[in-house]
Amino acid sequence: MAARDKLVGTFKTLQGGLFSTVTKADVGTALNDLIKNGCALMCWADPFFPDHVIPSHVENAAVRSLQEGMGPHYTMPIGDAELKTLIAAKLSKTHGITINPERNLVVTPGSDSGLLFAMMPFIGAGDEVLIHAPSYPSNFLNPGLLGGIAVPVPTRPENNYQIEIDEYRKRLTKNTKMVLLTQPNNPTTTVQRKERLEELAKFVVENDLILVVDYAFEDIVYDGIEMYDISRFEGMWERTLSVYSISKGMALSGLRVGYVVADDKLMDVLFACAVNVIGATNTSAQQAAIAAFRDYAFISDYKAIFDKRRRKVFDCFNSIPGVSMSLPESSYLSWVDISRLGTAAEVSQYILKNANVFVNEGTPYGLGGEGHLRIVHGCYRSEDVVDQALDRIKTALTRLAAEKGIR
């Protein structure tokens, strides 16, 4: 028997692009050829990719760490103590929560590993995880990697993709163990309102569940919408694991620094296996993160750029026959309805062929994703580069609409 035949569970179905075509942007090597051919990549949620934008004080801290000799060495697997103290201060200011950085926080090499790490102690064979859809594709993959089952909970565009607690109740079984929430949501950019979060909190407490929250896009929220921390509701702190990242709001994706926040009774378990699962996050990257948390005023500058772009993108796509989108509530993502023009695969391939721009199909984002594209309008620092890519997409889709008789 071949070794691959011995794979178990979800691993049996995974394909990484070595033996088949994979269209997911972060799987395989297909994007390398597109880059060589001058394709505009509006598919990675890596702000300003591939341009140089790192603030000088952050860059200098990483370089200094190497020059002074600490860069090649480990920190403790649970994270640099100074970094954790600074993170706690920011959480107090932005989330209204008070944590002990020595007992309630572990630093991880990015929030992707942080999400899996946060779920790992709770999910085993047959355990079910309720996940609102559409949302981040890893949300649906991670339970399977742990032997569990992802249970999509639909949200509706006509309801601005706000969670509906009745949909959770319909899918609750004796095997339900966890709820997974992305707040703000990727890809729809929806920010769940406080009253919806309160309903979800009551559901979680009443049914003795664990909640994992992905806060990757927390720093970029528009129009005065409140980003309420669900762990503040009664009974939620002791059953919530919150996962954060410096990749999105701080535009420091390549440093791979994230962190998980939780009650110390849960954190004690994560501390015990941190070295086995995540190792120690890169030392120089943590020094850069320390500088970023000491002075993160640059986030406001980035937010102003993305605010301007979301309005430009909104006007662009809503001017194309057969295409529509809502004004993004957060981040630098556009969730575009192209269902009148074709399937997500058909339209994304049309854009690639006719506009030389690579965008995300909506289908990997789960229920409600078909008929949509996720377009990352936060890529590139140059407004001209972004404008040119948008113009090419508009020209191509306007032509496609005409071919289909849509005016």
Residue, then its C-alpha position, 0 to 999 in steps of 0.5 A: m500500500a502506498a503511503r498516501d493511501k494511509l492518510v486519515g480523515t480530511f487529509k485524504t481529500l487534500q490536494g496541494g497542486l503537485f498533481s492537480t490544478v488548484t485555484k486557491a491562491d495560497v495553495g501550490t505554486a501556480l501564482n509564481d507563473l502569474i507573477k512572472n507574466g505581470c499579472a496583478l494579484m488581487c487575491w492575497a489579503d496581504p496589505f500593499f503586497p508586494d510593495h515596501v511599506i514597513p514603518s521605519h521604526v518597525e524595520n529598524a527594530a528587526v534589523r537591530s535584533l539581528q545586529e545585536g545578536m539575539g535574532p538567531h536565538y529562541t524566545m520562550p515558546i509562549g512569547d516575549a514578555e515585553l511584547k505581551t505587556l504591550i499587547a495587553a495595553k492595546l487590548s485594554k484600549t481597543h477592546g475594553i478588556t483587562i488581561n494579565p499578559e503573563r497568564n492570559l496570552v500566548v504569542t503564535p507564528g501568525s493567526d492561522s496557526g493560532l486558530l488551529f492551536a486554539m481549537m486543538p484542545f477541544i476538537g476530536a473525532g466527531d465533534e462539531v463546530l458551528i461556523h457562519a458562512p460565508s467565512y474564511p476557508s480555513n475555518f471549514l478545514n481546521p475542524g477536519l484536520l482535528g478529526g471534527i466536523a465543520v457545520p456551516v451556518p448560513t448568513r444572508p446578504e439581504n440581512n447584511y450577513q449578520i448572524e441569525i441565532d435561529e440558524y445556530r439552534k437548527r444545527l445544534t446537536k449532542n455533538t456540537k462542541m464549539v462555535l467559530l466566529t470571524q469578526p470582522n468577517n472575511p470575505t463579506t467585511t461584515v462587522q457583527r453588531k453588539e445585539r447579535l453578539e449578545e444573542l450568540a453569547k447566550f447561545v454559547v453559555e446555555n449550551d456549554l460550548i467553546l467560542v473561538v473568535d478570529y479578530a484578524f481584521e479588527d483594526i480596520v473598521y469604518d463608519g463608526i461601527e462598534m467592534y464589541d468584544i464578545s468575551r465581555f458578556e456574562g459567562m463568556w470570558e471563561r469559554t472564549l479564545s480570541v485570536y489576533s494578528i499583526s498581518k492585516g491592520m499593521a500590514l506586517s503579514g510576512l513577520r508572522v506574529g499573532y497571539v491568542v488570548a484566553d482565561d488562564k485555566l484554558m491558557d495553562v493548557l496552551f502553555a503546556c504544549a506551545v513548544n510542541v505545536i507552535g515552537a517559538t515565534n521568530t525572535s526578530a519578528q517579535q522585536a519588530a512587533i514590539a516597536a509596532f505596538r509601542d507606536y501604532a499610529f500608522i494604522s490610522d494612515y493605512k485605514a485612510i488609504f483603504d477607506k478611500r479605496r473601498r469607495k472607489v471600488f464600490d463605485c467601480f463595480n456598481s457601475i458594471p452591468g450585472v455586477s453589484m456589491s455593498l460598501p465594505e464595513s471593514s478591511y480592504l476586501s471587496w465581496v462582489d456579486i457577479s452571479r448574473l454574469g456566470t459562476a465564480a470560476e467562470v468569471s474569475q477565469y474571464i478576468l484572468k484571461n482578459a484583464n490579467v488580474f487574479v482574484n478569488e472565487g467565492t466558492p471556497y468561502g462556503l455557503g453563499g460564496e458561489g456567484h461572488l468574487r473576493i477582490v483584495h483592493g488593499c494590494y499595492r501601494s501605488e494608487d495608479v497600479v490599483d486603478q489600472a487593475l480595476d479599469r481592466i476588470k471593469t472593461a472586461l466585465t462590461r464586455l462580458a455583460a454585453e456578450k450576455g445581453i445584460r445592460 
